[in-house]
């Protein structure tokens, strides 16, 4: 079920009314309603994959119960690895089986022994990377004795399947979200208003910026061999704002929806395109994932406490693994590799450790340079394969062809102008929040009407695209 669909427009108010007017007096009923609503929300896409969420919930609930009852190191490690292997096993099969099969076949062909890859017609479950990491945090934190396991399976199921952030995050920690299901929730009008603001703001970024930009980006990338340098530049820049509007828009809607039900989710984006270097960028982009890898991969590998060489190696590993997490394609791995190359010098000179909201001439210069670096890396993220990405950039660097982008069709011009207007509005609103050192945007309630009008006139309704991170 898409946040920007008619179905969700009906689903949300119905669940809201049942939650606050029917089940408010009983916390267990509220949590049960969340589980039922979440399973309906996810099952709307494909009910068959509900069994994966249910099975994963059962496994980790059981492991959590057993971990707290034993102090034997061997048994505890066995239980932890049971959770890790089952969860990552599902993730690996559905997401990476064909990738490894193809890579295996290609490797043999390279060495002169051609073999045919065995491919399976596997459907990737929406959001499997997100809820897998979320439930893994539960068992790992119990193993590390940072969290007490819950004895309430309904509450645990609500934590795993919480519909606002189920399919594209933020990736919540059990230590943060799970305790909120134990507390009695009281309706808070101001919190609800801020939630509605974030929902509308997220829809604006998705429908006005991302979906308009998507049509331009798709047209450019699908025909990049024949495009002018100006069109290639527009395609690169527009994709940077498409993926930001799409993904951060989803996070805004998820956080805003959660507030309607009395929950607080972590901030997932903090105006990343105002970053002055790549280290600051990763402190502001997809924060729930970067901090997850920091706590559950980087630090267990030794973090920065062993040696500088080991720090560089650990950082490199995290970025490459992060790229691989995004998808079963060498483009994502290379994207992670590029960011590692950009990031490692920051580690050596220890620059960018502190975020600042300064905005002088020098700051603007570094912001633009960093944005250009990020945009180049996004080409690999968007391309179908690495060859296409290099060809795209090579065609752009040659600086050939006429600037004929706006000659294509009137619809291209309208979509371009709609996206540009949306981007300009977004940058102004986010700049104000950035300068005030806030973690999210805020604006007077009367502006909600303005944004709703902009969505109505400039938003894409007919040819809506799925949220990009649904594929991850």
Secondary structure, DSSP 8 states (H G I E B T S, - for coil): --TTSHHHHHHHHHHHHIIIIISTT-HHHHHHHHHHHHHHHHHHHHGGGHHHHHHHHHHHHHHHHHHTT---HHHHHHHHHHHHHHHHHHHHHHHHHHHHHHHHHHHHHHTT-------------TTHHHHHHHHHHHHHHHHTTSS---S-HHHHHHHHH-GGGTTT-----HHHHGGGGTS-----HHHHHHHHHHHHHHHIIIIIIIHHHHHHHHHHHHTGGG--HHHHHHHHHHHHHHHHHHHHHHHHHHHHHHHHTT---------GGG-SSHHHHHTTSSHHHHHHHIIIIITTTTTTSS-HHHHHHHHHHHHHHHHHHH-SSHHHHHHHHHHHHHHHHHHHHT-S-S-----SHHHHHHHHHHHHHHHHHHHHHHSSSHHHHHHHHHHHHTT-S---GGGS-HHHHHHHHHHHHHHHHHHHHHHHHHHTT-SS----THHHHHHHHHHHHHS--TT----GGGG-
